[in-house]
Amino acid sequence: MNLSIKKQTLFQIFILAAVFLFVYQKAILKLISDWSTDPNFSHGFLIPFVALYMIWYKKNELAEISLKPSLTGIIAIIGGMLIHMAGNLGSELFLMRFSMIITLSGIIIYFCGFEIFKRILVPVAYLIMMIPIPSILWNQVAFPLQLFSAFISAKAINLLNIPVFREGNILHLANTSLEVVDACSGIRSLTSLLALTGAFAFLAPLSTFKKWVLFFSAVPIAVAVNVIRLTITGAMAAWIGPETAHGFLHDMSGLIIFGAALILVYLVFMIEMKIEKLQG
């Protein structure tokens, strides 16, 4: 009897997985294409594997919970499919992609129950990090960040006794002009840093509140290191030459600064660990 039930369950999983891939094949292929061509979301390739690791990390905790399949999951599955249809009709890629997470949630609830779903809710929600932000929202964040980064960088460059005139998101130096474009706004490093910090915070042995503090610390850190990068770029352009603001040195500075951001996130973690020990 148990063998029969197991076979039936495996058959249902196979059918649902096949239907899922059939319905979402275009959305998945376009998602992979965007990860391949858009450097702002190239980290998307890693997100599903990180989410799986986050679930595996809790395997001992999950093993202690009994499976209690719930038919409520079917409602979530249908809801996800309807959202996908609406996104498809309106050519709204974000809705189509987001509906995958809702449908996946429904599948988990249907086969495993709410108790297990609650324990893996964070890894499932983490999959949102793989979905590119809609352009209308991206531009609402990116351009103000460009202006803010240009403003603070101009102030910092002035402190180095380098004459600079800021015009919107353009920094005019004596020997060249630097435009703080979308890629230099800091939002690219922000999205990548949030994805990495989200996984790190989930795995960190901290209280729930401190996990959220660690996660959101990525925002000011990403903005701060980007301003530092722009300031260094401006200083190098003024002291060495305009060519240093482009090419290899510019690309390398981005990697070095992102590494510095990761170190700062780790420092926040260490501070929180010390606070937790003192409180404990």
C-alpha positions as CSV (number, residue, x, y, z in Angstrom):
1,M,0.0,0.0,0.0
2,N,2.8,2.4,1.0
3,L,4.7,1.5,-2.2
4,S,1.5,2.2,-4.2
5,I,1.1,5.6,-2.5
6,K,4.8,6.4,-3.2
7,K,4.5,5.6,-6.9
8,Q,1.3,7.7,-7.1
9,T,3.1,10.6,-5.4
10,L,6.1,10.3,-7.7
11,F,3.8,10.2,-10.7
12,Q,2.0,13.4,-9.5
13,I,5.4,15.1,-9.0
14,F,6.4,14.1,-12.5
15,I,3.2,15.3,-14.1
16,L,3.3,18.7,-12.2
17,A,7.0,19.1,-13.1
18,A,6.3,18.5,-16.7
19,V,3.3,20.9,-16.8
20,F,5.4,23.5,-14.9
21,L,8.2,23.3,-17.5
22,F,5.8,23.3,-20.4
23,V,3.9,26.4,-19.1
24,Y,7.0,28.3,-18.1
25,Q,9.5,27.2,-20.7
26,K,9.4,30.6,-22.6
27,A,9.7,32.6,-19.3
28,I,12.6,30.4,-18.1
29,L,14.5,30.6,-21.5
30,K,14.0,34.4,-21.6
31,L,15.2,34.6,-18.0
32,I,18.4,32.7,-18.8
33,S,18.9,34.9,-21.9
34,D,18.6,38.0,-19.7
35,W,21.1,36.6,-17.2
36,S,23.5,36.0,-20.1
37,T,23.2,39.5,-21.6
38,D,22.4,41.8,-18.7
39,P,25.4,42.3,-16.4
40,N,23.1,43.8,-13.8
41,F,21.5,40.3,-13.2
42,S,24.2,37.9,-14.2
43,H,24.1,36.6,-10.6
44,G,20.7,35.1,-11.5
45,F,22.5,31.9,-12.6
46,L,23.6,31.3,-9.0
47,I,20.3,32.0,-7.2
48,P,18.5,28.7,-7.7
49,F,21.5,26.7,-6.6
50,V,22.0,29.0,-3.5
51,A,18.3,28.5,-2.7
52,L,18.7,24.7,-2.9
53,Y,21.7,24.9,-0.6
54,M,19.7,27.0,1.9
55,I,17.1,24.2,1.9
56,W,19.7,21.5,2.2
57,Y,21.3,23.4,5.1
58,K,18.0,22.9,7.1
59,K,17.7,19.2,6.1
60,N,18.0,17.9,9.7
61,E,15.3,20.3,10.9
62,L,13.0,19.4,7.9
63,A,13.6,15.7,8.5
64,E,11.8,16.0,11.9
65,I,8.6,17.4,10.3
66,S,6.0,15.0,9.1
67,L,4.6,15.5,5.5
68,K,1.1,16.8,5.6
69,P,0.0,17.4,2.1
70,S,-2.6,20.2,1.7
71,L,-5.1,20.7,-1.1
72,T,-4.7,24.5,-0.4
73,G,-1.6,24.2,-2.5
74,I,-3.8,23.7,-5.6
75,I,-5.3,27.1,-5.0
76,A,-1.8,28.6,-5.0
77,I,-0.9,26.7,-8.2
78,I,-4.0,27.9,-10.0
79,G,-3.4,31.4,-8.7
80,G,0.2,31.3,-10.1
81,M,-1.0,30.0,-13.4
82,L,-3.6,32.8,-13.7
83,I,-1.0,35.4,-12.9
84,H,1.2,33.9,-15.6
85,M,-1.6,34.1,-18.1
86,A,-2.3,37.8,-17.1
87,G,1.4,38.6,-17.5
88,N,1.5,36.7,-20.9
89,L,-1.5,38.6,-22.2
90,G,-0.1,42.0,-21.0
91,S,3.5,41.1,-22.1
92,E,4.6,41.7,-18.6
93,L,7.7,39.6,-18.0
94,F,8.1,40.3,-14.3
95,L,4.6,39.0,-13.6
96,M,5.2,35.9,-15.7
97,R,8.4,35.2,-13.8
98,F,7.1,36.0,-10.4
99,S,4.2,33.7,-10.9
100,M,6.8,30.8,-11.1
101,I,7.6,31.3,-7.4
102,I,3.9,31.4,-6.5
103,T,3.3,28.2,-8.5
104,L,6.3,26.5,-6.9
105,S,5.1,27.5,-3.5
106,G,1.7,25.9,-4.3
107,I,3.5,22.7,-5.4
108,I,5.4,22.5,-2.1
109,I,2.3,23.1,0.0
110,Y,0.4,20.5,-2.0
111,F,3.0,17.8,-1.5
112,C,4.6,18.7,1.8
113,G,2.2,20.9,3.7
114,F,2.3,24.3,5.4
115,E,4.7,23.4,8.2
116,I,7.5,22.5,5.8
117,F,6.7,25.4,3.5
118,K,7.0,27.8,6.5
119,R,10.5,26.4,7.2
120,I,11.7,26.9,3.6
121,L,9.8,30.1,3.0
122,V,13.0,32.2,3.0
123,P,14.8,30.1,0.4
124,V,11.7,30.1,-1.8
125,A,11.3,33.9,-1.4
126,Y,15.0,34.2,-2.1
127,L,14.3,33.2,-5.7
128,I,12.9,36.7,-6.3
129,M,16.6,37.8,-6.5
130,M,16.9,36.0,-9.8
131,I,14.2,38.0,-11.5
132,P,15.3,41.2,-13.2
133,I,13.6,44.3,-11.8
134,P,11.1,45.9,-14.3
135,S,12.6,48.8,-16.2
136,I,10.1,51.3,-14.9
137,L,11.2,50.5,-11.3
138,W,14.8,50.1,-12.2
139,N,15.0,53.6,-13.6
140,Q,13.1,55.1,-10.6
141,V,16.0,53.8,-8.4
142,A,19.0,54.0,-10.8
143,F,18.8,57.6,-11.8
144,P,18.4,59.1,-8.3
145,L,21.3,56.9,-7.3
146,Q,23.3,58.3,-10.2
147,L,22.6,61.8,-9.0
148,F,23.3,61.0,-5.4
149,S,26.6,59.2,-6.2
150,A,27.7,62.1,-8.4
151,F,26.9,64.6,-5.7
152,I,28.7,62.9,-2.9
153,S,31.7,62.0,-5.1
154,A,32.0,65.6,-6.2
155,K,32.2,66.7,-2.6
156,A,34.8,64.0,-1.9
157,I,36.9,64.9,-4.9
158,N,36.8,68.6,-3.8
159,L,38.2,67.5,-0.4
160,L,41.2,66.1,-2.3
161,N,41.8,69.6,-3.7
162,I,40.8,68.6,-7.2
163,P,38.7,71.1,-9.0
164,V,35.4,69.5,-10.1
165,F,32.1,70.9,-11.4
166,R,29.1,68.7,-11.2
167,E,26.3,69.0,-13.8
168,G,23.6,66.5,-13.0
169,N,25.3,63.1,-13.2
170,I,28.4,64.4,-15.0
171,L,31.6,65.4,-13.2
172,H,33.7,67.9,-15.1
173,L,37.4,67.8,-14.2
174,A,40.1,70.0,-15.6
175,N,41.3,67.4,-18.1
176,T,38.2,65.3,-18.7
177,S,34.5,64.8,-17.9
178,L,33.2,61.7,-16.2
179,E,29.6,60.6,-16.6
180,V,28.0,58.6,-13.8
181,V,26.1,56.2,-16.0
182,D,23.6,53.5,-15.0
183,A,26.4,51.0,-14.5
184,C,28.2,53.4,-12.2
185,S,25.1,54.3,-10.1
186,G,25.8,51.5,-7.7
187,I,22.6,49.6,-8.3
188,R,24.4,46.8,-10.0
189,S,26.6,46.2,-7.0
190,L,23.6,46.7,-4.8
191,T,21.5,43.9,-6.4
192,S,24.5,41.5,-6.3
193,L,25.4,42.4,-2.8
194,L,21.8,42.0,-1.6
195,A,21.7,38.5,-3.2
196,L,25.0,37.4,-1.5
197,T,24.1,39.0,1.9
198,G,20.7,37.5,1.8
199,A,22.1,34.0,1.7
200,F,24.8,34.8,4.2
201,A,22.3,36.3,6.7
202,F,20.1,33.2,6.3
203,L,23.0,30.9,7.2
204,A,24.5,33.1,9.9
205,P,24.0,31.9,13.5
206,L,22.2,35.1,14.5
207,S,18.8,36.0,15.9
208,T,16.1,36.8,13.3
209,F,16.3,40.6,14.0
210,K,20.1,40.6,13.5
211,K,19.8,38.6,10.3
212,W,17.6,41.3,8.9
213,V,20.0,44.0,10.1
214,L,22.8,42.2,8.4
215,F,20.8,41.8,5.2
216,F,19.8,45.5,5.0
217,S,23.4,46.6,5.8
218,A,24.1,45.7,2.2
219,V,22.3,48.9,1.1
220,P,24.4,51.6,2.7
221,I,27.5,49.5,2.2
222,A,26.9,49.2,-1.6
223,V,26.2,52.9,-1.9
224,A,29.2,53.9,0.2
225,V,31.7,51.7,-1.7
226,N,30.4,53.0,-5.0
227,V,31.0,56.6,-4.0
228,I,34.5,55.6,-3.0
229,R,35.0,54.0,-6.4
230,L,33.8,57.1,-8.2
231,T,36.0,59.3,-6.0
232,I,39.1,57.2,-6.7
233,T,38.3,57.1,-10.4
234,G,38.0,60.9,-10.4
235,A,41.3,61.3,-8.5
236,M,43.1,59.0,-10.8
237,A,41.8,60.8,-13.9
238,A,43.0,64.1,-12.5
239,W,46.4,63.0,-11.2
240,I,47.4,60.3,-13.7
241,G,45.3,60.8,-16.8
242,P,41.8,60.5,-18.3
243,E,42.6,57.0,-19.7
244,T,42.6,55.6,-16.1
245,A,38.8,56.2,-15.9
246,H,38.2,53.6,-18.6
247,G,39.3,50.1,-19.6
248,F,41.2,47.7,-17.4
249,L,41.9,49.9,-14.4
250,H,38.2,50.9,-14.2
251,D,37.0,47.3,-14.4
252,M,39.5,46.2,-11.8
253,S,38.5,48.9,-9.4
254,G,34.9,47.6,-9.6
255,L,36.0,44.1,-8.6
256,I,38.3,45.5,-5.8
257,I,35.5,47.7,-4.4
258,F,33.0,44.9,-4.5
259,G,35.5,42.8,-2.6
260,A,35.7,45.6,0.0
261,A,31.9,45.6,0.2
262,L,32.0,41.9,1.1
263,I,34.6,42.5,3.8
264,L,32.4,45.3,5.3
265,V,29.4,43.0,5.3
266,Y,31.5,40.4,7.2
267,L,32.6,43.1,9.7
268,V,28.9,43.9,10.4
269,F,28.4,40.1,11.0
270,M,31.4,40.0,13.4
271,I,30.1,43.0,15.3
272,E,26.6,41.4,15.6
273,M,28.2,38.1,16.8
274,K,30.0,40.0,19.5
275,I,26.8,41.8,20.5
276,E,25.0,38.5,20.6
277,K,27.6,36.9,22.9
278,L,27.5,39.9,25.2
279,Q,23.7,39.7,25.3
280,G,23.8,35.9,25.8
